Amino acid sequence: MTTKRILRIGLLTTIAMAVFTLQAAAVSNNMRIIGKANPPIGHYEFCKTSASECRPAAADAGPTALTEAAWKTMLDVNFTVNSSIEPLTDQEIYGVEERWAYPTTAGDCEDFALLKRRMLIAKGFSASDLLLTVVLQPSGEGHAVLTVRTDRGDFVLDNMRNKVMLWSDTEYTYLKRQSSDDPGRWVKLQDGRAVAVGSVSQ
C-alpha cells in the first residue's frame, strides 16, 4: 500500500469520525420519541374547551432555525412571562386540583408554558416547534415546561428559571410531550441520559 493511499484512507477515516461525532451530538441535543402517550388530563380538558388550540395548523416543517433573533425572542418571552405571572397552584387560584388555562396574573407551571407558547406563535414561531412537555423533578414531583425544537437541539422554557437551557442540561427526567404533528396528541419520551423510561397519567 502506497503512502499516498494510506494518507487518503486516514483522511477519509478522520472525516467519517467527524461526521459521526456531529451526528451523535445532534442526537443528544434532541429528545428521543419512543411511542404514543396519553395526554395529561389537564390538557385533555383544555382541548375540549379550546379546540382550536389543539388542531394541527400546518404540516411539520421541521425544527426552527436557531438564529440570534430567535434566541433573543425565546429569552425575552421566558423572562417576561416568569416576571409578570405569580406562581400559584390551581387549588389556590380555582379551587380545583388541575386546570390548564392561560394566566393573566397568576398560574401554575402548565399555565406559564401555555402562555409562552401562545406568545412565541404570535412572534412567528411554528406551533409544531412549541411543545408542552411533562417532566419529573429530582424530588419526584411532576412539572411542566415548554420545549422549543430547533436545529441546534430542544431547548426548555421553564417558570422556575429565567435561563433557557438545552433539555439535556437540566435536572429533569423527561416523560412525554405534545406531538409536533398534532398538538392534541402526545408522545412518550426516552431520556437518553438515563435508563428509565416513564409516563404519567395526569
BELHU-V926225 format. One record per pair of residues at least 6 apart in sequence whose ideal C-beta (glycine too) atoms are under 7 Angstrom apart, sorted by the first residue. I is the first residue (numbers start at 1). GAP is how many residues later the second one is. D is the distance in Angstrom with one decimal. If there is no record, write none. Layout:
i=<I	I>
gap=<GAP	GAP>
d=<D	D>
This chain:
i=<28	28	29	29	29	29	29	30	30	31	31	31	31	32	32	32	33	33	34	34	34	34	35	35	36	36	37	37	37	37	37	38	38	39	40	40	41	41	42	42	42	42	43	43	45	46	47	47	47	54	54	55	56	56	56	57	60	60	60	61	61	63	63	63	63	64	64	64	64	64	64	65	66	66	66	73	74	74	74	74	75	77	77	77	78	78	78	78	79	81	81	81	82	82	85	85	85	85	85	85	86	86	87	87	88	88	88	89	90	90	90	90	90	91	93	98	100	100	100	101	102	102	102	102	103	103	103	109	109	109	110	112	113	113	113	113	116	116	117	117	117	120	121	121	127	128	129	129	130	130	131	131	131	131	131	132	132	132	132	133	133	133	133	133	133	134	134	134	134	134	134	135	135	135	135	135	135	136	136	136	136	136	137	137	138	142	143	145	145	145	146	147	147	147	147	148	148	149	153	154	155	155	155	155	156	156	156	156	157	167	168	173	173	173	174	174	175	175	175	175	176	176	176	176	176	177	177	177	178	179	179	179	188	190>
gap=<140	164	123	124	125	137	139	123	124	123	136	143	158	157	158	160	154	156	154	155	156	163	152	153	151	152	139	149	150	151	162	148	163	147	94	162	57	161	56	57	58	68	57	89	55	54	6	7	137	129	130	129	125	126	127	70	68	120	121	65	67	66	86	87	88	6	61	62	65	85	86	86	84	85	86	50	74	81	83	90	89	39	42	43	38	79	84	86	83	31	34	35	77	80	18	20	21	22	27	30	19	20	21	72	18	19	20	19	6	7	8	9	18	6	13	104	10	11	14	10	9	12	13	16	8	9	12	34	35	50	34	47	19	31	32	33	30	41	13	15	29	10	6	9	56	52	19	20	16	18	16	18	46	47	49	12	14	45	46	11	12	13	14	41	44	8	10	41	42	43	66	8	10	37	38	39	40	6	36	37	39	62	6	35	33	58	29	11	12	13	11	7	9	20	30	7	9	31	13	13	9	10	11	12	8	9	11	14	7	7	25	18	21	25	15	17	14	23	24	25	10	11	12	13	23	9	10	12	8	6	7	8	11	7>
d=<6.1	6.4	6.5	2.9	6.8	6.2	6.9	5.8	5.3	5.2	5.9	5.8	5.1	6.6	4.6	5.6	4.8	6.3	5.3	7.0	4.6	6.7	6.9	4.7	6.1	6.6	4.1	4.4	5.7	4.2	5.5	6.7	6.4	4.6	6.0	5.5	6.3	4.8	4.6	6.5	4.1	6.0	5.7	6.6	6.9	4.1	6.8	3.8	5.4	5.2	3.7	6.6	6.6	5.0	6.8	5.2	4.3	4.8	5.4	6.3	7.0	6.1	4.3	5.1	4.9	6.3	6.1	6.2	4.6	6.6	5.3	5.4	4.0	5.9	4.5	5.4	6.0	6.7	6.6	5.3	5.7	5.4	4.9	5.7	6.5	4.5	6.2	5.6	5.0	5.7	5.3	5.2	5.6	5.6	4.9	6.9	6.3	5.3	6.1	7.0	6.2	4.2	6.8	6.3	4.4	6.9	6.7	5.5	5.6	6.3	5.7	4.7	5.7	6.2	5.6	6.6	4.8	6.8	6.4	5.9	6.7	5.6	5.6	6.8	4.2	7.0	5.8	5.5	4.5	5.4	4.4	3.8	5.3	5.3	6.0	4.2	4.9	5.1	4.5	6.8	5.6	5.5	5.5	6.5	6.2	4.5	6.0	4.2	6.4	6.1	4.5	6.8	4.6	4.3	6.5	6.3	6.3	6.4	5.1	6.7	5.3	6.9	4.5	6.7	3.8	6.6	5.7	4.9	5.2	6.9	5.9	5.2	6.2	3.8	6.2	5.3	6.2	6.3	6.4	4.3	6.4	6.8	5.2	6.3	5.4	6.1	6.8	4.9	6.4	4.7	4.3	5.2	5.9	6.6	5.7	4.8	6.5	6.5	5.2	4.6	5.4	6.7	5.9	7.0	6.9	5.5	5.3	5.8	5.9	6.5	6.1	5.4	6.5	6.6	4.6	4.9	6.1	4.8	5.7	5.7	5.2	6.3	5.2	5.7	5.8	6.6	6.4	6.3	5.8	4.3	6.3	5.1	5.6	5.1>
